[in-house]
Amino acid sequence: MNLRALVAEFLGVFAMCFVAVGAIAATQRDDWMVVALAPGLAIGLSVVALRAVSGAHFNPAVTFAMLITGRITPVGALGYWVAQLLGGLLAAFFIGALYGGAAVADGTPTPGANHTVIQALMMEIFLTFFLVSVIFGSAVFNNFSFAGLAIGLAVTMGILAGGAISGAAMNPARVLGPAIIGGEWAAHWVYWVGPLVGAGLAALLYDFLYSKQVES
C-alpha cells in the first residue's frame, strides 16, 4: 500500500470537506453559487495537485467504482476509504472549532424540507452517476489535461441541480465526518447507498462503452 497515495487522498478530501462545509457556514446558505462553486474549486484544484500521486479519487464512491472495474485492489480500496473518511472527519472537526458544532450540523447534507428520502436517494444516484461518468471520461479512459476542471465543474453543477433536494453530497466522506461532529444523522444511509449505486452504474457502463469501442 502506497503511503503517499493515502496521504494524497486524505488531503484531497480534507480540502473538499473543509471548503464545502466552511462555505455553507460562511454564507449561511444565502448564496447557492458560492456553496456550489467552493467544493467544485476545491476538488478541481486537488485533482490538479494530487492526481499523479493517488489518481485523485477523493471519494469512497469513486474508489468503489475503481474497485468493481479492477482498477484498484481490495486492500488498496480499503486504505483509500480509511484515508478519505479520516480526511472528512478532521475537516469537520476544524470547521466545528472555527464556526461551532451547529454550523457543522447545518453543513451536513440531508434531504430538503419539501422532499422525500426517496427523492433524495434518486438525486444522489443521478448526480453521482454523472460525476463518475465525467471522471471516467476525462481521467480514466482519457488523460485530458483539463480533467480537474471537468471534475470540479461536475461537482458544482451537481450542487446547483440537486442541492435543494438532497444536499448533493455525491460522496460519503463529505457526509460522515460532518455527521459525526455535528450530530446530524437524518437519512444518513442515503448518502452511502445513492453514491455507491450511481458510481457503480457509471463505472460499469463506461467499461462497456469503451470496451466495445476498442473491439470495433
Summary of the structure (lengths in Angstrom):
residues: 216
radius of gyration: 16.0
end to end distance: 36.3
largest distance: 56.9
contacts: 820
relative contact order: 0.18
helix: 79%
strand: 0%
